[in-house]
Amino acid sequence: MSATGEVTDRRGRGRRIILWRHGQTLWNVERRFQGTTDVELTETGLAQARRAARLLASLGPDAIVSSDLRRAAHTAAELAVLTGLDVTRDEALRETYAGVWQGLTHEEIIARYGEEYAAWKRGEAVRRGGGELETEVADRAAPVVLRHAEKLPEDGTLVVVSHGGTIRTTIGRLLGLEARHWESLGGLSNCCWSVLGEGARGWRLLEHNAGTLPEPVLGDDD
């Protein structure tokens, strides 16, 4: 759809993947690591999902796949209502498992696991809280995204509803970036999204942290 609201011709564009982060949760606001903890959306998060869904529906998605955690699944449901599409839920799209860090604020993690936290911030391969490596998250999530993308019609659009850390690692993997460079992609605000386009030499990053929502990035790894 063009800026004037007119529908544009999609032929020859190639497939697209929209990676959409879930709406706000209370733990996002409190800067608590959620990881795989199944935390609900706040009322603000639900409103974010509804606003963003209206924008994404205008792009004419062909399929929706989501993490099975409620904050992502309920975000995806708002787009499903507008498009009439079914949502396929897959636990492989969950956020990074962060072990004993889950439920702690960043300040609490620094106080208890300061060296591990500092190593992670330096870009070292760290099992935060004894959990998953970022490369392991990409190993489970990226193949799911690709499998669904391969089912798209020519020039089709897939919406993947997931989590900040999982989205970043998946984008890094699909772009062929080395893991140490994934952090350079930056975080996603709640209910904002990134777009990958299919090019002659693989996937390309067309947009990152797109959306019209004013909320800042909160807890982009949970």
Long-range contacts (C-beta under 8 A, 24 or more apart in sequence): 1-58, 1-59, 1-60, 10-60, 10-155, 11-155, 12-155, 13-155, 13-197, 14-155, 14-197, 14-198, 14-199, 15-149, 15-152, 15-154, 15-155, 15-156, 15-157, 15-158, 15-197, 15-198, 16-156, 16-157, 16-158, 16-195, 16-196, 16-197, 16-198, 16-206, 17-145, 17-149, 17-157, 17-158, 17-160, 17-174, 17-195, 17-196, 17-203, 18-56, 18-59, 18-61, 18-157, 18-158, 18-159, 18-160, 18-193, 18-194, 18-195, 19-145, 19-160, 19-162, 19-167, 19-170, 19-171, 19-193, 19-194, 19-195, 19-196, 20-52, 20-56, 20-75, 20-76, 20-79, 20-159, 20-160, 20-161, 20-162, 20-191, 20-192, 20-193, 21-161, 21-162, 21-163, 21-164, 21-167, 21-188, 21-189, 21-190, 21-191, 21-192, 21-193, 22-49, 22-67, 22-69, 22-71, 22-72, 22-74, 22-75, 22-161, 22-162, 22-163, 22-190, 22-191, 23-47, 23-48, 23-49, 23-52, 23-71, 23-74, 23-75, 23-190, 23-191, 24-48, 24-190, 24-191, 24-215, 24-218, 25-71, 27-103, 27-219, 27-222, 28-190, 28-218, 28-219, 28-222, 29-218, 30-105, 31-105, 31-106, 31-107, 31-218, 31-219, 32-103, 32-104, 32-105, 32-219, 32-222, 33-98, 33-101, 33-102, 33-103, 33-104, 33-105, 33-106, 33-109, 33-128, 33-129, 33-219, 33-221, 33-222, 34-71, 34-95, 34-102, 34-163, 34-219, 34-222, 35-95, 35-96, 35-97, 35-98, 35-99, 35-101, 35-102, 35-129, 35-131, 35-222, 36-69, 36-94, 36-95, 36-96, 36-97, 36-98, 36-102, 37-102, 37-103, 38-69, 38-70, 38-71, 39-69, 39-70, 39-71, 40-70, 40-71, 40-74, 41-70, 41-71, 41-74, 41-75, 44-215, 45-71, 45-75, 45-190, 45-191, 46-74, 46-78, 48-190, 48-191, 48-213, 48-215, 49-74, 49-75, 49-78, 49-79, 49-191, 50-78, 51-191, 51-212, 51-213, 52-78, 52-191, 52-192, 52-193, 52-211, 52-213, 53-78, 53-79, 53-81, 53-82, 54-82, 55-211, 55-212, 56-159, 56-193, 57-82, 57-83, 59-157, 60-157, 61-85, 61-157, 61-158, 61-159, 62-152, 62-153, 62-156, 62-157, 62-158, 63-88, 63-148, 63-151, 63-152, 63-156, 63-157, 63-158, 63-159, 64-88, 64-158, 64-159, 64-161, 65-89, 65-90, 65-93, 65-144, 65-145, 65-148, 65-158, 65-159, 65-160, 65-161, 66-90, 66-93, 66-160, 66-161, 66-162, 67-91, 67-93, 67-94, 67-95, 67-161, 67-162, 67-163, 67-166, 68-93, 68-94, 69-94, 69-95, 69-163, 71-163, 72-161, 72-162, 72-163, 73-161, 75-161, 75-191, 76-159, 76-161, 79-159, 79-161, 87-161, 88-148, 90-144, 92-140, 92-141, 92-143, 92-144, 93-141, 93-144, 93-145, 93-160, 93-161, 93-162, 93-163, 93-166, 94-162, 94-163, 94-166, 95-162, 95-163, 95-164, 95-165, 95-166, 95-221, 95-222, 96-128, 96-131, 96-132, 96-134, 96-137, 96-163, 96-165, 96-166, 96-169, 96-221, 96-222, 97-131, 97-132, 98-128, 98-129, 98-131, 98-132, 98-221, 98-222, 99-127, 99-128, 99-129, 99-130, 99-131, 100-129, 100-130, 101-128, 101-129, 101-131, 102-129, 102-131, 123-180, 123-183, 125-179, 134-165, 134-169, 134-179, 134-182, 135-169, 135-179, 137-165, 137-166, 137-169, 137-170, 138-169, 138-170, 138-172, 138-173, 138-179, 141-166, 141-169, 141-170, 142-169, 142-170, 142-173, 142-174, 145-170, 145-174, 146-174, 149-198, 163-221, 163-222, 164-188, 164-217, 164-219, 164-220, 164-221, 164-222, 165-220, 165-221, 165-222, 167-194, 168-220, 171-196, 171-205, 171-208, 174-202, 174-203, 175-202, 175-203, 175-204, 175-205, 176-202, 186-217, 187-217, 187-220, 187-221, 188-217, 188-220, 189-213, 189-215, 189-216, 189-217, 189-218, 190-215, 190-218, 191-215
